[in-house]
């Protein structure tokens, strides 16, 4: 049953495989330590594999890879210089939603991490053994997102938030309180799990309400304009019009048109295209005649198109290459080595500006920043360019 639940959790969200892996390792370690045949861990691993086998087989048959393209796309998008930071591991404290610390300074995040480590040290041996899979899962997940994917979002750390809550509850439930002097505190301690859970819910409710108000008035709020653009496309472009966008989901759903994804999260073909800088050629070959997105799509297409700009080829670093990069960054920070030179997402030279290969069809200003707009462009085909010449 445990293996089935773990397999279903992975199908719900792929990074749950890290949690399943940590649980399997702990089961294996306990059996090996007791000099037992590791039947339990083998059954667990085999059950998880059996549940996941059809899913992985489908991925290989459809996309030629075990995992969806979204993870590889995120790793590639964040493989340039601006995404490398030694302090990325602070995501463990900053992004887990049990304590919203996304805007906290680094020194506070370090203190929070030290406090969590202190809580683990304060637990008795039996508690640590019970929580071992979760205590391994939290840093493993952080390393995956901070140093492999190099992107963090609070939604990635919901499982870590549960670990933090359980850790605090376990620590609070074993506090020694002189009952004859602080009877009320002893009663609170006996209901530590209720107190902690209530505190977390109230704290996050206040923060979430504040976040919603902030998001509603943020200058970057773009979803209303994206929706307007999608509905305009549905009403004004031909039914067979082929579009492309980085944020393709919202546009395709509401525009009732085919919108080709060009950042790779929903398109397994795109990463090799980006690596070879053939994006403009790819769009032409796919019959794309319209682009729709935020203004940043212009620089994106120019950079990844060898027909529009000059830039060195770039691929996503391997695990060993990332280890070497971060080792070099650490040495440079300690003044024991030279600075690490990394690729930047800036073309060496623009051959043709974006405005030369597109025409603005319609603009939809952002509600809180009218100077920025979601824009529908018509992409010139090569025949148009030939006639212009």
WOVENUR-V257795 format. One record per residue. N is the residue number from 1. PHI is phi in whole degrees, 0 to 359 (NA if undefined). NEAR is the number of other C-alpha atoms within 12 Angstrom. Layout:
n=N phi=PHI near=NEAR
n=N phi=PHI near=NEAR
This chain:
n=1 phi=NA near=15
n=2 phi=297 near=21
n=3 phi=294 near=29
n=4 phi=296 near=21
n=5 phi=297 near=23
n=6 phi=296 near=32
n=7 phi=298 near=34
n=8 phi=294 near=25
n=9 phi=297 near=22
n=10 phi=293 near=26
n=11 phi=294 near=24
n=12 phi=287 near=14
n=13 phi=208 near=23
n=14 phi=297 near=25
n=15 phi=290 near=34
n=16 phi=295 near=30
n=17 phi=298 near=29
n=18 phi=294 near=31
n=19 phi=296 near=36
n=20 phi=296 near=38
n=21 phi=296 near=30
n=22 phi=295 near=29
n=23 phi=296 near=33
n=24 phi=297 near=35
n=25 phi=296 near=26
n=26 phi=294 near=30
n=27 phi=300 near=30
n=28 phi=296 near=25
n=29 phi=298 near=23
n=30 phi=295 near=22
n=31 phi=290 near=18
n=32 phi=295 near=17
n=33 phi=298 near=13
n=34 phi=271 near=11
n=35 phi=58 near=11
n=36 phi=254 near=14
n=37 phi=293 near=16
n=38 phi=282 near=21
n=39 phi=295 near=19
n=40 phi=297 near=24
n=41 phi=291 near=27
n=42 phi=293 near=23
n=43 phi=295 near=20
n=44 phi=300 near=29
n=45 phi=298 near=32
n=46 phi=295 near=23
n=47 phi=293 near=24
n=48 phi=300 near=33
n=49 phi=297 near=27
n=50 phi=294 near=21
n=51 phi=293 near=24
n=52 phi=271 near=30
n=53 phi=304 near=21
n=54 phi=299 near=16
n=55 phi=295 near=25
n=56 phi=293 near=24
n=57 phi=297 near=19
n=58 phi=298 near=16
n=59 phi=299 near=18
n=60 phi=296 near=17
n=61 phi=293 near=14
n=62 phi=272 near=17
n=63 phi=240 near=20
n=64 phi=75 near=15
n=65 phi=210 near=19
n=66 phi=295 near=22
n=67 phi=249 near=28
n=68 phi=297 near=29
n=69 phi=288 near=29
n=70 phi=299 near=26
n=71 phi=295 near=30
n=72 phi=293 near=31
n=73 phi=294 near=34
n=74 phi=296 near=28
n=75 phi=298 near=32
n=76 phi=288 near=33
n=77 phi=301 near=37
n=78 phi=253 near=32
n=79 phi=250 near=33
n=80 phi=260 near=27
n=81 phi=307 near=25
n=82 phi=293 near=18
n=83 phi=266 near=29
n=84 phi=269 near=34
n=85 phi=207 near=28
n=86 phi=297 near=26
n=87 phi=276 near=25
n=88 phi=301 near=30
n=89 phi=296 near=31
n=90 phi=293 near=35
n=91 phi=307 near=44
n=92 phi=305 near=45
n=93 phi=271 near=43
n=94 phi=284 near=36
n=95 phi=257 near=35
n=96 phi=293 near=35
n=97 phi=283 near=31
n=98 phi=293 near=36
n=99 phi=226 near=39
n=100 phi=284 near=32
n=101 phi=236 near=29
n=102 phi=297 near=24
n=103 phi=252 near=17
n=104 phi=285 near=18
n=105 phi=292 near=16
n=106 phi=300 near=21
n=107 phi=297 near=16
n=108 phi=290 near=17
n=109 phi=297 near=27
n=110 phi=297 near=22
n=111 phi=296 near=18
n=112 phi=297 near=26
n=113 phi=299 near=26
n=114 phi=297 near=17
n=115 phi=295 near=19
n=116 phi=294 near=29
n=117 phi=297 near=23
n=118 phi=297 near=15
n=119 phi=296 near=28
n=120 phi=298 near=31
n=121 phi=295 near=18
n=122 phi=281 near=22
n=123 phi=288 near=27
n=124 phi=280 near=18
n=125 phi=300 near=13
n=126 phi=296 near=13
n=127 phi=295 near=24
n=128 phi=296 near=23
n=129 phi=294 near=19
n=130 phi=294 near=22
n=131 phi=268 near=30
n=132 phi=308 near=28
n=133 phi=300 near=29
n=134 phi=287 near=34
n=135 phi=291 near=36
n=136 phi=278 near=27
n=137 phi=297 near=33
n=138 phi=300 near=41
n=139 phi=291 near=33
n=140 phi=294 near=29
n=141 phi=298 near=40
n=142 phi=297 near=37
n=143 phi=298 near=29
n=144 phi=298 near=31
n=145 phi=281 near=33
n=146 phi=283 near=36
n=147 phi=241 near=37
n=148 phi=252 near=36
n=149 phi=285 near=34
n=150 phi=57 near=37
n=151 phi=210 near=34
n=152 phi=234 near=31
n=153 phi=219 near=23
n=154 phi=306 near=25
n=155 phi=293 near=20
n=156 phi=288 near=27
n=157 phi=248 near=37
n=158 phi=299 near=27
n=159 phi=297 near=31
n=160 phi=294 near=37
n=161 phi=300 near=35
n=162 phi=297 near=25
n=163 phi=297 near=34
n=164 phi=298 near=38
n=165 phi=297 near=33
n=166 phi=296 near=33
n=167 phi=296 near=37
n=168 phi=295 near=36
n=169 phi=298 near=31
n=170 phi=297 near=32
n=171 phi=293 near=30
n=172 phi=293 near=29
n=173 phi=290 near=28
n=174 phi=245 near=23
n=175 phi=294 near=23
n=176 phi=265 near=18
n=177 phi=241 near=18
n=178 phi=297 near=13
n=179 phi=297 near=15
n=180 phi=284 near=11
n=181 phi=255 near=9
n=182 phi=231 near=13
n=183 phi=297 near=14
n=184 phi=295 near=14
n=185 phi=289 near=20
n=186 phi=295 near=20
n=187 phi=294 near=21
n=188 phi=297 near=22
n=189 phi=299 near=26
n=190 phi=292 near=23
n=191 phi=243 near=20
n=192 phi=301 near=25
n=193 phi=297 near=24
n=194 phi=290 near=21
n=195 phi=298 near=22
n=196 phi=295 near=28
n=197 phi=298 near=25
n=198 phi=296 near=17
n=199 phi=299 near=19
n=200 phi=295 near=27
n=201 phi=297 near=21
n=202 phi=295 near=17
n=203 phi=300 near=19
n=204 phi=286 near=22
n=205 phi=296 near=18
n=206 phi=296 near=16
n=207 phi=295 near=21
n=208 phi=293 near=20
n=209 phi=298 near=14
n=210 phi=294 near=15
n=211 phi=295 near=17
n=212 phi=299 near=15
n=213 phi=295 near=13
n=214 phi=295 near=15
n=215 phi=295 near=17
n=216 phi=296 near=19
n=217 phi=252 near=16
n=218 phi=290 near=16
n=219 phi=295 near=18
n=220 phi=274 near=24
n=221 phi=302 near=25
n=222 phi=238 near=30
n=223 phi=300 near=28
n=224 phi=300 near=22
n=225 phi=290 near=32
n=226 phi=297 near=37
n=227 phi=296 near=31
n=228 phi=299 near=29
n=229 phi=297 near=38
n=230 phi=297 near=38
n=231 phi=291 near=23
n=232 phi=295 near=26
n=233 phi=299 near=37
n=234 phi=299 near=25
n=235 phi=270 near=16
n=236 phi=238 near=18
n=237 phi=263 near=26
n=238 phi=301 near=17
n=239 phi=301 near=15
n=240 phi=265 near=18
n=241 phi=295 near=26
n=242 phi=258 near=33
n=243 phi=243 near=39
n=244 phi=219 near=43
n=245 phi=197 near=42
n=246 phi=285 near=33
n=247 phi=272 near=32
n=248 phi=284 near=34
n=249 phi=301 near=30
n=250 phi=295 near=29
n=251 phi=290 near=38
n=252 phi=292 near=31
n=253 phi=296 near=20
n=254 phi=266 near=24
n=255 phi=272 near=31
n=256 phi=60 near=27
n=257 phi=233 near=31
n=258 phi=283 near=32
n=259 phi=239 near=37
n=260 phi=284 near=38
n=261 phi=283 near=36
n=262 phi=239 near=40
n=263 phi=253 near=37
n=264 phi=94 near=32
n=265 phi=291 near=27
n=266 phi=235 near=27
n=267 phi=213 near=29
n=268 phi=289 near=28
n=269 phi=279 near=30
n=270 phi=279 near=34
n=271 phi=300 near=32
n=272 phi=301 near=25
n=273 phi=296 near=30
n=274 phi=292 near=36
n=275 phi=299 near=28
n=276 phi=269 near=24
n=277 phi=56 near=31
n=278 phi=240 near=30
n=279 phi=295 near=38
n=280 phi=297 near=38
n=281 phi=296 near=27
n=282 phi=298 near=29
n=283 phi=297 near=35
n=284 phi=297 near=27
n=285 phi=295 near=15
n=286 phi=279 near=23
n=287 phi=79 near=24
n=288 phi=288 near=32
n=289 phi=242 near=34
n=290 phi=222 near=35
n=291 phi=242 near=50
n=292 phi=214 near=51
n=293 phi=177 near=47
n=294 phi=288 near=32
n=295 phi=303 near=29
n=296 phi=298 near=20
n=297 phi=296 near=30
n=298 phi=296 near=33
n=299 phi=297 near=23
n=300 phi=298 near=31
n=301 phi=291 near=42
n=302 phi=298 near=35
n=303 phi=295 near=37
n=304 phi=268 near=41
n=305 phi=238 near=35
n=306 phi=292 near=29
n=307 phi=281 near=28
n=308 phi=247 near=30
n=309 phi=204 near=28
n=310 phi=257 near=23
n=311 phi=197 near=26
n=312 phi=292 near=22
n=313 phi=298 near=25
n=314 phi=218 near=27
n=315 phi=233 near=27
n=316 phi=287 near=29
n=317 phi=296 near=28
n=318 phi=286 near=17
n=319 phi=300 near=17
n=320 phi=294 near=13
n=321 phi=293 near=17
n=322 phi=296 near=31
n=323 phi=299 near=18
n=324 phi=295 near=18
n=325 phi=297 near=31
n=326 phi=289 near=31
n=327 phi=296 near=23
n=328 phi=297 near=24
n=329 phi=295 near=25
n=330 phi=294 near=21
n=331 phi=296 near=17
n=332 phi=295 near=17
n=333 phi=296 near=17
n=334 phi=272 near=13
n=335 phi=60 near=12
n=336 phi=251 near=13
n=337 phi=196 near=15
n=338 phi=286 near=15
n=339 phi=299 near=18
n=340 phi=277 near=22
n=341 phi=267 near=17
n=342 phi=236 near=27
n=343 phi=293 near=25
n=344 phi=245 near=21
n=345 phi=273 near=30
n=346 phi=222 near=23
n=347 phi=291 near=27
n=348 phi=292 near=18
n=349 phi=202 near=17
n=350 phi=272 near=22
n=351 phi=274 near=19
n=352 phi=220 near=23
n=353 phi=291 near=22
n=354 phi=302 near=30
n=355 phi=296 near=21
n=356 phi=280 near=24
n=357 phi=248 near=33
n=358 phi=222 near=30
n=359 phi=230 near=23
n=360 phi=289 near=24
n=361 phi=260 near=22
n=362 phi=203 near=25
n=363 phi=237 near=27
n=364 phi=228 near=33
n=365 phi=302 near=28
n=366 phi=292 near=29
n=367 phi=298 near=24
n=368 phi=254 near=21
n=369 phi=208 near=18
n=370 phi=297 near=16
n=371 phi=286 near=16
n=372 phi=249 near=21
n=373 phi=212 near=32
n=374 phi=284 near=40
n=375 phi=236 near=37
n=376 phi=262 near=37
n=377 phi=248 near=35
n=378 phi=261 near=31
n=379 phi=273 near=33
n=380 phi=293 near=28
n=381 phi=273 near=25
n=382 phi=293 near=22
n=383 phi=294 near=12
n=384 phi=298 near=17
n=385 phi=296 near=14
n=386 phi=294 near=10
n=387 phi=292 near=9
n=388 phi=297 near=11
n=389 phi=290 near=8
